[in-house]
Amino acid sequence: MYPERFSNLPAYAFPRLRNLLDAHAPGGEVIAMTIGEPRHAFPAFVGDVINQTLSEFGKYPTNEGAPDLLAAIAGWVAGRYGVTLKGDQILALNGTREGLYNASMALCPEVKNGQQPVVLMPNPFYQVYAIGAISVNAEPVFVPATAQTGHLPDYASLPEDILNRTTIAYICSPANPQGAVAGRDYWTNLITLAEKHDFRIFADECYSEIYRDSPPAGALEIAQEMGADPERVVVFHSLSKRSNLPGLRSGFAAGGPQSIARMRQLRAYAGAPLPLPLQHVAAKAWGDETHVIENRALYAEKFDLADKIFADVPGYASPEAGFFLWLPVKDGEAAALKLWQETGVRVLPGAYLSRDVNGENPGAGYIRVALVAPKEETQRGLTLIRNCLYN
């Protein structure tokens, strides 16, 4: 029997979008700006590494990650954040969505202080956070991440009874969809709150390498500087955005050895390790920064375009990082439908990434626009959005 706690889940964002738009003809050449699927070229070495290791498709891959991959990840974390990780602090993932979900399964207790546990998450949010909470029978608490809070959730403002039941707090920095970055003060305050109320922080840092000015601080970095409990933070990273390899399905989780041991144990029974040739590709990608720098420069050009095109739009906020625009509109669904019918540009209503809480949806007055296409196509799409919705 289907568990009752799953019975009232809203439809996922993209089926909802198809229901909204697909009964209507596009008003021009289709320009897809909905999904965060990078369309820049991935590194040229990918094919060579697969060809060189092709025979290893005939072997079962290791559960925790091949030694060369774990070493490459540890080297990247040390260079990027100044944090030294041992092998038992890293778990290779078949895409970070797997890790963000299974971390809840492995690390959320059944009760806390004799009560139902709470899992905190920003609102809007990556939908797997909520499913992870529901799957372990925790209470998901959706905390507004709006312009008033700097587009990051203010977990410290929650009532004590919620914080005392909290077992996990998800945080995405740079944020999807708003592009906000958690600075050092934000991380310090959140880690301090987690230490006080004894919960773990799941830091989704998958957009960390697409930034405009300074590299965003990381949760492990700040936790180490603070001398926090090593088990306090688990971070999640991916090659999907950093290296334009969404189809590789390669990411990692890193944290305290006890947290990673429990995640590894669950994954031994319920996980799907990445094939060894693809793990070798991932190891090569984590060890190379040249393609990352080139990729970041391409996104910077498109953000500069966006800043010029939307400069006089009231409420426009130039994102600090990531590759989305979070554009203010009166009604996200109405704006997405109008844009589709009149121009052929396809965007995502912000309400599809958020939940209604006390009758309010913090994404309802926005559309999310992905800047993943080549520069010329992106410019056409942004210009059409500007002329259609803001004139």
N, C-alpha and C positions, 0 to 999 in steps of 0.2 A: 504494500500500500504506500502511495506517495506520501512522504512526511508532511503533516499539516503546515509546518513552519515554512515550507516552500510554496504553498498553494497560492499565496497572494503576491508573489514576486511580480513586479512590473516587467513588461517585455523589454528585452535588451535594446539598446539605443538604435542599432542599425535596422532591425526589423520594424521598429516604430517609424523610422525615417522612410523606409520603403512604403509602409502603409500611408504615410502622409503625402508622398510625392508621386509614387509610380502610377497612380491613376490619371495623372496629368501629363500632357506633353511638355517637354522642355521648350523654353522660349528662344533657344539659340543653341549653338554648339555646346555640348556638355563639357563643363569644367568641374571635375570632382575635387572638392576641397573639404571632404568630410572626415576621412579616416587618417590617422597618424601613421601612414605607411610610407617610409622614406622612399623617394624616387631618384635620389642621387646615386651615382655609380658606387658599387661596393668595391673593396680593394681588389686589385688585379691579381693578387697572389692566391685568391680563393681556389680557382680551378687547379692550379699547380699543386697545391697542398693536397687536395682531394685525390688527384691522379697519383701522387707519390705514395699515398696511404690507402689506396683503393682496396687492397687485400684485407684490410682490417674491418671491412664490412662483414667479413666472415667470422668475426669474434663478438661475443657479448661485451658491451661496454661496462666499465666499472661504475658502480653506483654513485660514489662520491665525486668522481672526476678523475681523468687520467693525470698522472704525475706532472706531465709537461704543462697541462692546462692549469692545475692548481698552482704551480710555480709561476706561471705567467700572470695569473690573477694576483698572487701575493706581491709580485714585482710591481705590477701596475698600482696597487693600493699603496705600497710603500712610496712610490714616486709621486703619486697624485696627492696623497693625504698625509704622508709621513707616519703611517701606522704599520707596524710590523705584525703580520699575521702568520701563525703556524698552520701547518696543513690541516689540523683538526678544527680550525676556525673557518674553513671555507667549504661550501657545498656547490658543485656545479649543477646548474638547473637546465631543464628543457624549456627554456623561456621563463621569464620572471613571474608570469601569471601563475605558473605551477607553484613557485616558491611562496608567493604572497598568499596563496590559498592554503597550501600544506603547512605553512608556519603556524597558522591558526589551529589547524588540526593537531599539530604536534605540541604546541606550547601553551594553549589556553586551558587552564584548569576547569573542572566541572563546576566548582563553586569557589567563591572568594568571600571570606568573612561570613560563611554560612548562607550566602545569597547567590542569586544568579549573577554570573560574571557579566561585565560590560566591555564592549569593544568600541573604542572611539574612532571616528573617521571624519575627514573634512566633508563638507557639502557645498559644492559638487565634488565628485570623487570617482575614482576608477572602480567600476562595479564589483570587481572581485573582492574588494574589502568587505562589502556587505554580505556576500555569499559565504565568505570565510567565517564571519561572525555567526550567521544563521546556522551554518553546518555544525558548529560546536554548541548550539543551543545557548549562545550568549546573546545579550541584548545589544543590538547595534544602536549607537547614539550618534546622530548626524549633527555635526557642529558647523554652523555657518562659516564659510570662508568667502567673505564679501569685501567690497572696497573699503568698508568701515574697519575691517580687521586686517587690512593689507593683503587680502586674498589668501590668508593662512588662518587655520582655526585657532581660536583662543581657548585652549583646553583649560587653562587656569581659571577661567570664569565659571566653570561648571560647579554645581553644588557639591558639597563634601560627600553626600551620600552616593553620588555617581562616581566621584573619583575614588572613593574607598572600595567600590566594586570593580574598578577598572583593572583589567588584566593586560590589555593591548591597546596601544594608540597608533593608528596608521597616520603617516604624514608623507606627502609627496612633495619633494623639493629637488629641482624646480617643479612647480605645480602644473599638473594637467587638470584643467585647461587654461589657467590664467597666466602662467609663466612667472609667477611670483617665486622668489628665492628666500629660503629661511637663512637668515644671517646668523652670525655667531651668538648674538644675544638671544635670538629665538631658540636656537638649539640648547644653549646653556639653561635657559628658563624651563624648557620642556624636560630636559634630562633631570634637572633639579626636582621638578614636579613628579617625574617618574620615580625618582629615588624616595621621595617623601611618601608616595602612595603605593609603592611597590608594584609597578607595572612595567611591561616591556614596550619599547618603541620599535615599530616596524617602519624603517625609513626607505621609502620607494624613491631611489635616486637615479632612475633610468634615463632622465634627461640631463644628467649632470654635466655632460661634455658639450652641450649645445648652449652656449652662453655668449653674451655680447661684450662684456667688459672683463670682469674678474671671475676666475673659477669659483663656483659656489663652494662654501664650506660643507663638509660632510659630517654626518652624525657620529661616525666612529672617531673621526679626528677630534671633535669637540669632547666626546666622552673620555677619550684618552687624556686630553689636556686637563680635564676636570678630576681625573682619578676616579671616575664612576665605576660601579660594578661592571665587569666585562660582560655580564649576561644581560645588561640593561638594554642594549641596542642590537638589533639585527638589521643589516642593510641589504638592499637588493639592487643589482646593477645588470645591465643588458648590453648586448652588441647590436640590438635592433636599430636604435637611434644613433648611437655613437659611430657605428661602422656601416650603416645602411644595410644591415643583414637581418631583416625581420623574419625571413624564411629559414634562417639557420636555426632559430629557436634556441639560442644560447645565452644564458645569463648565469649569475651566481648569487648566493647568499653568503654573508659573512657576519660573524658575531662571536659570542663567548663559546668556549668548547662544549659546555653542557647543552646550550641551545642547538648548536649544530649537530651534536651527537643524537639528540632526540629527533631532529629533522631527518638525519641520515637513516635512523632506525625505521621511521615511518616510510621513507622513500624506498627502502629495501623491499618493502611489501607492496607499495602502492605507486611507485614512481616509474618513470620511463626515461632512463638515461639516454643522453645524446650519443648517436653512433660515433665510434672512435675517429673516423676520418674527419667528422665535423668538429669533434673536440680539438683535433690538431689545427683545424682552421681557426677555431676560437683562440687557441693559444697564440697563434701567429698574430691575430688581430689585436689581442690585448698587449702584445709586445711592440706594436707599431703605432706611432703617434702622427706620422706624416699625413696619412689619409684623414685622420681626425681633424687636424688643423685645416686641411683643405675643405673638408665638409663644413666646418664651423664658419669659414669665410663665405661659403655659398649662402648659408642661412642669414649671415649678417647683411649681405646685399639685399635679401628679400625683406628683412625687417626695416632696413633703411627706406625701401620702396613703400612699405606700409605706413611708416611714419609720415612720409610726404603725402601720400594719398588721403590719409585720414587725419591730417594735422588739424583741420578745423571742425572735426566731428566732436560735439559735446560728449564728454565722458570717455573718449578714447584714451586708453592707457597703453603705452608702449611696453611690451613685456620685457622682463629682464633676461629670460632664458626660455628654453624649450623651442617648439616650432609652431605654436598656435597663436591665433589672435582670439581674444575674448571680447567681441564687439557688442556694445550696448544697443539694444533696440527696444521698442515698446513691447513687443510680443515675439518671442523667438520662433514659435511655430508659424505664425502668420508671416514673419519676415522670410523664413526659409521657403515657404510655399510661394510667396510673391516673387522671390528671387529666381526660383526654379521656373515658374511659369513665364516670367518676363525675359529671363536672360539665359537660362540653362546652367547657371552656376548652382552647385549642390553643396550646401553647408548643413551643419548639425544644430538643431535647436538646443540651447543650453539646458532647458528643463529635462532633456533626456539623460543628462549626466548628473542629475540632482534628485533629491527626494523632497516631497512635501512634508514640512514639519510645522505643526500648528497652523495649517492652512497657507503656508508660504513656501515657495520654491525659489531658492536663491539663484537658480539658473534661468528662470523664466524670461527675464528681460535681456537675454544674451543669445548670440549665435557663436558657435566655435568654428573657426576657419583654419584649416591646416595648410601651412606654407611648404608643402612637400614637393610640389611640382617644380619643373625647371623655371628659371627666373622669368622668361617671357610669358609663359602660360600663367604663372602666378600674378604677374603684372596685369594681364588681361582680366583675370578673375577679380582681383582687388578693385580695379577700375570699374568693372560692372557692378560690384557690390556698392561702391561709393555712389555711383550715379543712380542706382535703382532704389537704395534704401535711405539715402541721406540728402537728397536734393529736394 
